[in-house]
Amino acid sequence: MAWDDLLHELLSIIFQKLITNKQNVPDLYQCLGVCTSWRHLAKEFLTTLAPAPWLLLEQKIRPQSITFSTITCKIPINADRSARKTTLSFSLFDHAKAYASYDGWLLVGYDDKVFHSSTAFLYNPLSAIILQLPPFAEHLRLDEHSTIKFVMSEGCPTDPRCVLCVKFKVGDGLALAFCKPAPSSDDNILKGKRCLLSSASAYWAVLEKDSSEIEDMIFYCGKFYTIDRYAALSVHNYDANANGFTSETVIVDWFNVFNYNQTRRVSGRSSYQNVANRRVGSRSNYRNCNSLVKSKRGDLLMIKRVFSNNFSRVTESCSIYKLNMSNIDYYYWSEVNNLEDKEALFLGWHDCISVSISDGYPGFKQNHIYFFDNYSPAGKVIRYGVYDLKTRTFLYYSDDNGMDRDAEGYKCCRLFAPSALS
């Protein structure tokens, strides 16, 4: 009897048990690759999962020195400050670290503290696909304390059309590197078992000029965009066939972002006047951090986070701006006071994800930002809060010094959202 001969009634019972115990959710994702009938039914169950992204936390188990990636959803969602928590664990190979996350994929490399390697991988922990990337140059580094990030032009790196853009560390600055990660053959991709693929590309195209100021990056409307700390955009067009790219600064008026007075009222905390117009690099007690995200309606949004300019990096205010592209020669940011209907944002220190809030998930509220802070010089502490855009208030801010502490201290986190099912 073949796998697709199993009765749907029996499969439904099995899948229901898997999805009830969230520890088994990865197994349900693995069922997508067994056969067509399993994939169809598993998708029906997986679409019932809550929309909130997970936190990606790292835990080192000694003496084996093996890094495990623990994905945890731990977000205050109710008035009584209770949290929904689910823990899923995936083992990586020896001395490996997950440096960044994007659309269900992890950028994995060897721990630079143990030994330097020019090898990196894209790893989908739910589909168990590992894609080895082309070796990168010696001066490019993966550093957990730098804002390492990657974005892709397509939903899956095995797509032959996909272009990958990675932000590497170079000395005291950063660099953008592009490649086509697709393997030469994808015959064994959906077999339901872990498989190792190698990219067919043999090179990276590296852009180092003016990259040190990059705070965030996104693939939007067919182009790679980066943003610096002053809200200035740059667009990067990469031609993989010609092994070249062009880069230009987009003319954006950021006057409305930094040059007006605004007050943020914080529940249970002091109010801060004129926080938003404190320029980065000044000697004030505050700094700005800009993140990019595509809204549910398809607009390009910038989230400007103002935080205390000291070791704690506690968020003091958040504001959202939409890029107005009506004039092709002149773009500008305009502040928006509300997100789209049934939309909320999850904001990490290096990530931002837009989610749809439906009536089936009463714990999360629309027009809210669920955010996380770093809270130590090394960025090893996580604090979380909820910000109401309509009232401009913090509804909740964790009053402890972090969470998920182990013998080695606090852990860094990334946001993780499973890949879209197709």
C-alpha positions in Angstrom: 0.0 0.0 0.0 1.3 3.4 -1.0 1.4 6.4 1.3 -1.4 8.1 -0.7 -3.6 5.1 -0.1 -4.1 6.0 3.6 -7.6 7.1 4.4 -8.1 10.8 4.9 -10.0 10.1 8.1 -7.0 8.3 9.6 -4.6 11.0 8.4 -6.9 13.7 9.9 -6.6 12.1 13.3 -2.8 11.9 13.0 -2.5 15.4 11.8 -4.8 16.7 14.5 -2.6 15.1 17.2 0.5 16.7 15.6 -1.0 20.2 15.5 -2.4 19.9 19.0 1.1 19.3 20.4 3.1 22.2 19.0 6.3 20.3 19.6 5.2 18.2 16.7 4.5 21.0 14.3 7.8 20.5 12.4 6.7 16.9 11.7 3.5 18.2 10.2 5.5 20.4 7.8 7.6 17.3 6.9 4.3 15.6 5.8 4.0 18.2 3.0 6.7 16.4 1.1 5.4 12.8 1.3 2.8 12.8 -1.5 0.2 15.0 -3.1 -2.7 13.8 -0.9 -0.7 14.3 2.3 0.4 17.7 1.2 -3.2 18.8 0.5 -4.5 17.7 3.9 -1.4 19.0 5.8 -1.9 22.4 4.3 -5.4 22.5 5.6 -4.2 21.9 9.2 -1.2 24.3 8.9 -3.3 27.2 7.8 -5.2 27.1 11.1 -2.0 28.0 13.0 -1.9 31.4 14.7 -0.3 34.2 12.5 2.2 35.4 15.1 5.8 34.8 14.1 8.1 32.9 16.4 11.2 34.0 18.2 14.5 32.4 17.2 16.6 31.7 20.2 19.9 29.9 20.4 20.9 27.4 23.1 24.3 25.8 23.3 24.4 22.3 24.8 27.8 21.3 26.3 30.1 19.5 26.1 29.1 18.6 22.6 29.3 22.2 21.5 26.3 21.8 19.3 24.1 24.7 18.6 20.3 24.2 18.7 17.9 26.7 17.3 14.9 27.0 19.6 11.9 28.8 18.0 9.7 30.2 20.7 6.5 32.3 20.5 6.5 34.2 23.8 4.6 37.4 23.4 2.3 39.2 26.0 -1.1 39.1 24.4 -3.6 39.5 27.1 -4.5 42.2 29.7 -3.3 39.9 32.5 0.2 39.8 30.8 0.0 36.1 30.1 1.9 34.8 27.1 1.4 32.2 24.5 4.4 30.0 24.4 5.4 27.2 22.1 8.9 25.7 21.9 10.2 23.9 18.9 13.8 22.7 18.7 15.9 21.9 15.6 19.5 20.7 15.7 22.2 22.2 13.5 25.6 20.8 12.8 28.6 21.2 15.0 29.8 24.8 15.7 27.0 26.2 13.5 25.0 29.4 14.2 21.9 30.9 12.8 22.7 34.5 11.9 19.5 35.7 10.2 16.0 34.7 9.2 13.9 35.5 6.2 10.6 34.0 5.0 11.1 30.6 6.8 14.8 30.3 5.9 17.8 30.7 8.2 21.3 32.0 7.2 23.6 29.5 8.9 27.3 29.7 9.2 30.1 28.4 11.4 30.7 30.1 14.7 33.4 32.7 14.0 34.6 32.4 17.7 35.6 28.8 17.1 37.1 29.1 13.6 36.6 31.2 10.5 35.0 29.6 7.5 34.0 31.0 4.2 31.1 28.6 4.0 27.4 29.5 4.6 24.1 27.7 4.2 20.4 28.5 3.8 18.5 26.2 6.0 14.7 25.7 6.2 14.2 23.9 9.5 10.6 22.9 8.7 11.2 21.4 5.2 14.6 20.1 6.2 16.3 21.6 3.2 19.9 22.7 3.5 21.3 24.8 0.6 25.1 25.4 0.6 26.0 28.8 -0.8 29.0 29.8 -2.8 32.2 30.4 -0.7 32.5 34.0 0.2 35.7 36.1 0.2 38.0 36.0 3.2 37.3 39.7 4.2 33.5 39.0 4.4 32.5 37.9 7.9 29.4 36.6 9.7 29.3 38.3 13.1 26.5 37.7 15.6 26.8 41.3 17.0 26.5 42.9 13.6 23.3 43.4 11.8 23.7 40.4 9.5 20.6 40.1 7.3 19.5 38.6 4.0 16.6 39.0 1.6 15.5 37.1 -1.5 13.8 38.1 -4.7 11.7 35.0 -4.7 9.8 33.0 -2.0 12.2 30.1 -2.2 16.0 30.1 -2.8 15.7 26.9 -5.0 13.8 28.9 -7.6 16.2 29.5 -10.5 15.0 33.1 -10.7 15.9 33.8 -7.1 18.6 36.4 -6.3 20.0 36.4 -2.8 21.3 39.6 -1.1 23.3 39.2 2.2 24.6 41.9 4.4 28.1 40.9 5.6 30.5 42.5 8.1 33.7 43.9 6.5 36.1 45.4 9.0 34.3 48.1 10.9 31.6 48.4 8.2 29.2 46.3 6.2 28.9 45.1 2.6 26.2 43.8 0.3 26.8 40.6 -1.6 24.6 39.1 -4.3 24.3 35.6 -5.8 21.9 33.2 -7.4 21.5 30.4 -4.7 19.5 27.9 -6.8 21.0 24.4 -7.0 21.7 22.8 -10.4 19.0 20.2 -9.7 16.0 20.1 -7.4 14.8 16.6 -8.1 15.0 15.5 -4.4 13.8 18.7 -2.7 10.3 17.5 -1.6 11.1 14.0 -0.3 10.2 14.8 3.3 13.7 14.1 4.5 16.7 16.4 5.2 18.6 16.9 2.0 21.8 18.9 1.3 21.9 20.9 -2.0 24.7 23.0 -3.4 24.2 26.3 -5.2 25.0 26.2 -8.9 26.5 29.7 -8.6 30.2 30.0 -8.1 30.6 33.6 -7.1 29.3 36.5 -5.1 29.0 40.0 -6.5 30.0 42.4 -3.7 29.1 46.0 -3.2 31.1 47.6 -0.4 30.8 51.3 -1.2 28.7 53.3 1.2 27.4 50.1 2.8 28.4 50.9 6.4 25.3 52.9 7.1 22.8 50.2 6.1 20.2 49.6 8.8 17.7 47.4 7.0 17.0 46.0 3.6 14.0 44.6 1.6 13.0 43.3 -1.8 10.2 45.4 -3.0 8.5 45.8 -6.4 11.3 43.9 -8.2 14.2 45.8 -6.6 16.5 45.5 -3.6 16.1 48.5 -1.3 18.3 49.5 1.7 17.8 52.2 4.2 20.3 54.1 6.4 19.9 55.7 9.8 18.8 59.0 8.2 15.9 57.3 6.4 17.6 57.7 3.0 16.8 54.9 0.5 19.1 53.2 -2.0 18.0 50.9 -4.7 20.2 48.1 -6.1 19.6 46.4 -9.4 21.5 43.1 -9.8 21.9 41.4 -13.2 23.0 37.8 -12.4 23.6 37.0 -16.0 26.0 39.9 -16.5 27.5 39.4 -13.1 27.0 43.1 -12.3 24.7 45.5 -10.6 23.9 49.1 -10.3 23.3 51.1 -7.2 21.7 54.5 -6.8 20.4 56.7 -4.0 16.6 57.3 -4.2 15.7 60.9 -3.6 13.5 60.9 -0.5 12.5 63.9 1.5 13.0 62.8 5.1 12.1 66.3 6.6 8.8 65.0 7.9 10.6 62.2 9.7 13.1 64.1 11.7 12.1 67.8 11.8 8.9 68.1 13.7 7.9 67.9 17.4 6.0 65.0 18.7 5.2 63.7 22.1 4.9 60.0 23.0 2.8 59.3 26.1 4.0 56.2 27.9 1.7 54.5 30.3 3.4 54.3 33.7 6.5 56.0 32.4 7.7 59.5 31.8 6.8 61.4 28.7 9.5 62.4 26.3 9.2 65.7 24.3 10.6 66.1 20.9 12.1 62.6 20.8 11.6 62.1 17.0 13.6 65.0 15.9 16.8 64.0 17.6 19.2 63.2 14.8 21.4 60.1 14.9 25.0 60.9 15.8 24.1 63.8 18.1 25.0 63.9 21.7 21.5 63.5 22.9 20.3 60.6 24.9 18.3 59.1 22.1 19.0 57.4 18.8 16.8 56.3 15.8 16.7 52.9 14.2 14.8 52.4 10.9 13.2 49.1 9.7 11.4 48.3 6.4 8.4 46.1 5.9 5.8 45.6 3.2 2.3 46.3 4.4 -0.7 44.0 3.7 -1.9 46.4 1.1 1.5 46.4 -0.6 2.9 49.7 0.6 6.5 50.2 1.7 6.5 51.1 5.3 9.4 52.4 7.5 9.2 51.9 11.3 11.2 54.5 13.1 12.1 53.3 16.6 13.5 55.8 19.1 15.6 54.2 21.8 17.8 55.4 24.7 21.3 55.9 23.5 23.0 53.8 26.1 23.7 50.1 26.8 20.0 49.4 27.6 18.6 50.3 24.2 15.0 50.6 25.6 12.4 51.6 23.1 10.9 55.0 23.9 8.6 55.5 20.9 7.6 54.1 17.5 6.2 55.8 14.4 5.4 54.5 11.0 5.9 56.2 7.6 4.7 55.2 4.1 6.8 55.8 1.1 5.0 58.0 -1.4 6.1 57.0 -4.9 3.5 59.0 -6.9 6.3 61.2 -8.4 9.0 59.1 -10.0 11.5 61.9 -9.6 10.7 62.7 -6.0 9.8 60.3 -3.2 8.9 61.2 0.3 7.9 59.6 3.6 4.5 60.5 5.1 3.5 59.4 8.6 0.6 57.1 9.0 -1.4 56.9 12.2 -3.1 53.6 11.6 -2.2 50.3 9.9 -4.6 48.6 7.5 -7.7 46.9 8.8 -6.7 43.8 10.8 -3.0 44.4 10.5 -0.4 44.3 13.2 3.4 44.4 13.2 6.0 42.3 15.0 9.3 44.3 15.4 12.6 42.7 16.3 15.9 44.6 16.5 16.8 43.5 13.0 13.4 42.2 11.7 9.9 43.4 11.1 7.0 41.2 10.0 3.4 42.3 9.1 0.6 39.9 10.0 -3.1 39.7 9.4 -5.1 39.6 12.7 -8.4 37.7 12.2 -11.3 37.3 14.6 -10.0 33.8 15.3 -7.0 35.2 17.2 -8.4 37.5 19.9 -5.2 37.7 21.8 -3.5 39.9 19.2 -4.9 43.3 18.3 -4.9 45.2 15.1 -3.0 48.5 14.8 -0.5 47.4 17.5 3.2 46.9 17.4 4.6 43.9 19.3 8.3 44.6 19.7 11.5 43.3 21.3 14.5 45.1 22.7 18.1 44.3 23.3 19.1 45.2 26.8 22.9 44.8 27.3 26.1 45.9 25.7 26.4 42.6 23.8 22.7 42.6 22.9 22.1 39.5 25.0 18.8 40.4 26.7 15.3 40.4 25.3 12.5 42.7 26.6 9.2 43.0 25.0 6.3 45.4 24.8 3.1 46.3 23.0 2.6 49.7 21.4 -0.8 51.1 20.5 -0.5 53.2 17.3 -3.9 54.9 17.8 -3.3 56.2 21.3 0.5 56.4 21.0 1.0 54.5 24.3 2.8 51.5 25.5 0.1 49.1 26.7 2.7 46.8 28.2 6.4 46.7 28.7 8.1 43.8 30.5 9.3 44.9 33.9 12.0 42.2 34.2 15.5 42.2 32.7 14.7 39.7 30.0 13.7 36.1 29.5 15.0 32.6 28.7 18.2 33.0 30.6 20.6 30.1 30.9 24.0 29.5 32.5 25.7 31.5 29.7 23.5 34.5 30.2 20.8 36.0 28.0 20.3 35.1 24.4 19.8 37.1 21.2 16.7 36.6 19.1 15.4 36.9 15.6 11.9 36.8 14.3 11.0 33.6 12.3 7.9 33.1 10.1 7.4 29.8 8.3 7.6 30.0 4.5 4.3 30.5 2.7 2.6 27.3 1.6 2.2 26.8 -2.1 
